Amino acid sequence: MGSKKSTVTVKQIKSSIGTHKDHRATLRGLGLRKINSQRTLVDTPCVRGMIRKISYMVEVIQPNSSK
């Protein structure tokens, strides 16, 4: 019964210094604090929207397809 949820890994590549306050809050909402920090999150429309909002500060890391 357990369905496998797809995930997305996000990496912060730019500092939040000098950015808009709501962009900094979005970074914190994604769980990113410092440059090069990474988070693996459940791939939902909400998370995708947050990534799109701060796309200039983060990159999405594609998982290795080992299967």
N, C-alpha and C positions, 0 to 999 in steps of 0.2 A: 504494500500500500504506500510505502514511502517513495515519493517522486523525487528525482534528483533535480535540484534547483540549479540553474545556470548562475555562474558567478562572473564578476569582472574585477580585474586587479587594476588599481589606480595608483600612479606614482606622481608625487609633487616634484615639478622640475623648476619652479620659479618661486622666489620669495614672495611673501604676502605684504612686505613692507611697501607702503605707498599705494596700495590698492584700495578699492572701495570697501567700506565697512561690511556691507552685505556679502561681498566676495570672500572676505576673511571668515565670516560666519559660515559660509557654504563649505569652505575648506575644513573648518572644525566639525561641521556636520558630517562630512565624509570621513572624519577621523584622522586627518592629515595635520601634522604640526610643523615639521621641518622639511627642508629640501631633501630629496631622495627618500622620504618616508613612503611606505607602501601600505595599501589596505586592500584586502580582498572582500568584496561586498556582493550581496545578492543582486542580480541583474534585474532591476525593476524600472518602470518608467520614471519613477521619482528620482532614483539614483542617476539614471541617464540624463534627466533634466538638469540635475546639479552638476554633472560632469560637463554638459554643454555650456552651462553658464560660466564656468571658470576654465574653459578648454585651453586658454592661453597659459594657464598655470600648471596643468596636469597633463599626463599622457596615460593612455590605456595600454596596458601590457597584455599582449595576446598569450594565452596559455599554450604550452607545448602540447601538441596532439600526439600522445604516445600510443594511442590505441588504433 
